Protein backbone atom coordinates (compact mmCIF):
# COMPACT_ATOMS: atom_id res chain seq x y z
CA UNK A 1 0.00 0.00 0.00
CA UNK A 2 2.75 2.46 0.85
CA UNK A 3 4.39 1.73 -2.49
CA UNK A 4 1.16 2.61 -4.31
CA UNK A 5 1.05 5.92 -2.45
CA UNK A 6 4.73 6.54 -3.23
CA UNK A 7 4.19 5.66 -6.90
CA UNK A 8 1.18 8.00 -7.03
CA UNK A 9 -0.94 5.18 -8.47
CA UNK A 10 -3.99 6.97 -9.96
CA UNK A 11 -6.23 3.98 -9.15
CA UNK A 12 -5.28 4.05 -5.46
CA UNK A 13 -7.56 6.71 -3.99
CA UNK A 14 -8.68 5.12 -0.70
CA UNK A 15 -6.15 4.17 1.95
CA UNK A 16 -7.80 2.09 4.68
CA UNK A 17 -5.23 1.15 7.30
CA UNK A 18 -7.55 0.51 10.25
CA UNK A 19 -6.30 -1.92 12.91
CA UNK A 20 -2.82 -2.33 11.39
CA UNK A 21 -0.78 -1.28 14.43
CA UNK A 22 0.90 1.40 12.32
CA UNK A 23 2.19 3.44 15.27
CA UNK A 24 4.23 6.62 14.92
CA UNK A 25 6.91 4.98 12.76
CA UNK A 26 4.40 3.73 10.20
CA UNK A 27 2.63 7.09 10.15
CA UNK A 28 5.96 8.80 9.42
CA UNK A 29 6.64 6.42 6.51
CA UNK A 30 3.17 7.08 5.13
CA UNK A 31 3.63 10.83 5.56
CA UNK A 32 6.76 10.84 3.40
CA UNK A 33 4.85 9.16 0.59
CA UNK A 34 1.72 11.24 1.08
CA UNK A 35 3.52 14.55 0.72
CA UNK A 36 4.18 13.75 -2.95
CA UNK A 37 0.91 11.99 -3.73
CA UNK A 38 -1.96 13.46 -5.75
CA UNK A 39 -4.37 10.52 -6.05
CA UNK A 40 -5.29 9.49 -2.48
CA UNK A 41 -8.47 11.25 -1.36
CA UNK A 42 -9.47 9.18 1.70
CA UNK A 43 -7.28 8.04 4.59
CA UNK A 44 -8.42 5.88 7.49
CA UNK A 45 -5.81 5.34 10.19
CA UNK A 46 -8.26 4.37 12.92
CA UNK A 47 -7.10 2.31 15.91
CA UNK A 48 -3.39 2.20 15.11
CA UNK A 49 -1.60 3.47 18.21
CA UNK A 50 -0.57 6.67 16.46
CA UNK A 51 0.54 9.40 18.84
CA UNK A 52 1.56 13.03 18.51
CA UNK A 53 4.81 12.30 16.63
CA UNK A 54 3.04 10.26 13.97
CA UNK A 55 0.20 12.70 13.47
CA UNK A 56 2.66 15.61 13.33
CA UNK A 57 4.35 13.88 10.38
CA UNK A 58 0.96 13.40 8.69
CA UNK A 59 0.18 17.07 9.34
CA UNK A 60 3.40 18.16 7.63
CA UNK A 61 2.48 16.01 4.62
CA UNK A 62 -0.97 17.58 4.48
CA UNK A 63 0.63 21.00 4.06
CA UNK A 64 1.96 19.75 0.70
CA UNK A 65 -0.89 17.47 -0.32
CA UNK A 66 -3.92 18.75 -2.22
CA UNK A 67 -5.85 15.54 -2.97
CA UNK A 68 -6.86 14.24 0.48
CA UNK A 69 -10.40 15.28 1.41
CA UNK A 70 -11.15 12.94 4.34
CA UNK A 71 -8.99 11.77 7.23
CA UNK A 72 -10.09 9.36 9.94
CA UNK A 73 -7.69 8.95 12.84
CA UNK A 74 -10.04 7.90 15.61
CA UNK A 75 -9.06 5.58 18.47
CA UNK A 76 -5.37 6.50 18.51
CA UNK A 77 -3.15 8.19 21.09
CA UNK A 78 -3.28 11.70 19.67
CA UNK A 79 -2.99 14.46 22.26
CA UNK A 80 -3.36 18.24 22.21
CA UNK A 81 0.01 18.77 20.49
CA UNK A 82 -0.99 16.45 17.66
CA UNK A 83 -4.35 18.18 17.28
CA UNK A 84 -2.60 21.56 17.15
CA UNK A 85 -0.30 20.27 14.38
CA UNK A 86 -3.35 19.10 12.41
CA UNK A 87 -4.98 22.50 12.92
CA UNK A 88 -1.88 24.25 11.57
CA UNK A 89 -1.86 21.96 8.54
CA UNK A 90 -5.54 22.57 7.87
CA UNK A 91 -4.86 26.30 7.83
CA UNK A 92 -2.63 25.67 4.80
CA UNK A 93 -4.59 22.82 3.21
CA UNK A 94 -7.79 23.60 1.34
CA UNK A 95 -8.67 20.06 0.20
CA UNK A 96 -9.45 18.40 3.57
CA UNK A 97 -13.14 18.85 4.33
CA UNK A 98 -13.68 16.09 6.91
CA UNK A 99 -11.52 14.95 9.81
CA UNK A 100 -12.36 12.44 12.55
CA UNK A 101 -10.27 12.49 15.73
CA UNK A 102 -12.85 10.79 17.96
CA UNK A 103 -11.65 8.80 20.97
CA UNK A 104 -8.23 10.42 21.20
CA UNK A 105 -6.88 12.55 24.03
CA UNK A 106 -6.84 15.95 22.36
CA UNK A 107 -8.51 17.68 25.33
CA UNK A 108 -9.96 21.17 25.35
CA UNK A 109 -6.82 22.82 23.96
CA UNK A 110 -6.65 20.45 21.00
CA UNK A 111 -10.37 20.81 20.30
CA UNK A 112 -10.12 24.60 20.38
CA UNK A 113 -7.18 24.53 17.95
CA UNK A 114 -9.14 22.39 15.46
CA UNK A 115 -12.34 24.44 15.82
DAVENWO-V241449 format. One record per pair of residues at least 6 apart in sequence whose ideal C-beta (glycine too) atoms are under 7 Angstrom apart, sorted by the first residue. I is the first residue (numbers start at 0). J is the second residue. Records with the same first field share a line. If there is no record, write none. Layout:
I = J ; J
This chain:
0 = 14
1 = 28 ; 29 ; 32
3 = 11
4 = 11 ; 14 ; 29 ; 32 ; 33 ; 36 ; 39
5 = 32
7 = 35 ; 36 ; 37 ; 38
8 = 38
9 = 38
11 = 38 ; 39
12 = 38 ; 39 ; 40 ; 41
13 = 41
14 = 39 ; 41 ; 42 ; 43
15 = 43
16 = 43 ; 44 ; 47
17 = 43 ; 45 ; 46
18 = 46
19 = 47
20 = 47 ; 48
21 = 44 ; 47 ; 49
22 = 47 ; 48 ; 49 ; 53
23 = 49 ; 50 ; 52 ; 53
26 = 44 ; 49 ; 53 ; 54 ; 56 ; 57
27 = 53 ; 56
30 = 56 ; 57 ; 59 ; 60
33 = 39 ; 60 ; 64
34 = 60 ; 63 ; 64
36 = 64 ; 66
37 = 65 ; 66
38 = 66
39 = 66 ; 67
40 = 66 ; 67 ; 68 ; 69
41 = 68 ; 69
42 = 67 ; 70 ; 71
43 = 71
44 = 71 ; 72
45 = 71 ; 72 ; 73 ; 74
46 = 74
47 = 75
48 = 75 ; 76
49 = 72 ; 75 ; 76 ; 77
50 = 76 ; 77 ; 81
51 = 77 ; 78 ; 80 ; 81
54 = 72 ; 77 ; 81 ; 84 ; 85
55 = 81 ; 84
58 = 84 ; 85 ; 87 ; 88
61 = 67 ; 88 ; 92 ; 95
62 = 88 ; 91 ; 92
64 = 92
65 = 94
66 = 94
67 = 94 ; 95
68 = 94 ; 95 ; 96 ; 97
69 = 97
70 = 95 ; 98
71 = 99
72 = 99 ; 100
73 = 99 ; 100 ; 101 ; 102
74 = 102
75 = 103
76 = 103 ; 104
77 = 100 ; 103 ; 104 ; 105
78 = 104 ; 105 ; 109
79 = 105 ; 106 ; 108 ; 109
82 = 100 ; 105 ; 109 ; 112 ; 113
83 = 109 ; 112
85 = 98 ; 113
86 = 112 ; 113
89 = 95
